[in-house]
Amino acid sequence: MFLIVIDAVMRNVTRDRRRGIRWGLVGRLEDLDFADDLCLLSEAHGEMQTKLGDLIKEAGKAGLAKRKEDKGFKGKHKQKRTIYARG
């Protein structure tokens, strides 16, 4: 049931703005799902920050919430900037 809900949430997050990575000639890959893990994909730090904020907002509408101890995320990228999860 969780996967169905998170899939619907991600469709709402990506409906109007495509902020994923280029996939093929014209496609975009927005996220990867595996079991209860979700990996957001983006080509730019600002796009990732916005996507994460939109995800938290849409997840809240569906009754999901992030854990309080989750403050920020660091990915493997050259700039080593933190993506903050607010909400």
N, C-alpha and C positions, 0 to 999 in steps of 0.2 A: 504494500500500500504506500509506503514511503516513496518508493521510486516513481510511482504514478503521480504523486503530489509534487515531488521535486521536478519531474519532467514538465508538468504544467506550469510550475513557477518559472522554470528556465525559458519556456516558450514566451511567457509574459515579459521576462527580462530582455529577451532578444528580439521581440516582435518588431519594434520600430527602428532599432539601431543595431547594425551588425558591427561588433567590435572584436571579433575573434581573429584567428590567424588564417592566412590565405591557404586554401585547400583546393588544389587543382587550378584550373584556369579561371573559374568564376565563383567557386564556392568559398565559404568561410566556415571554419570549425570553431564553435563557441565554447564547448565544454566537453569533458570526458566523464562518463559515469561508470563506476565499478562498485557493485554492492552498495554500501551506504556512503561511499566517498564521491566527492564531486571535485573535479579539477577544472578551474576556469582558465581559459586561454585568451590571450590578448597580445597584440604587437607593441603596445605602448603603455607606460606606467599610468598615465592619466585615464586611458580607456579602462584599464583594469580596476582602478580605484572607483570609477563611475559604475562599472559593471557590478562590483562587489556591493556598493551602496544600494543599487537597484535590486540586487538579489536579496539583501537583508530586508528591504521594504516589502518586496513581493512575498517573501517567505513569511513575514509577519502577518500579512493579509490572509495567508493560508493556515495560520495558527502555529507556524514553526518559529523558533527563536534560536539565536546563537547562544553558546555558553558564555557566561559572564567572564570567565578567565581568558577567553580569546580576545586579545588586544590588537595584535597585528600579525601580519604574515610576511615572510621573506621568501622570495623566489630566487631561482638561479638566473641572474642576469648581470650584466656588466656594471650597472650603476649601484647595486646593493641598496636600493631604496625600499623602505617598508611600505606595504599596503595596509592601511588601517581599516578595521571593521568597526564601524560605529552603528549603534542602533540598539 
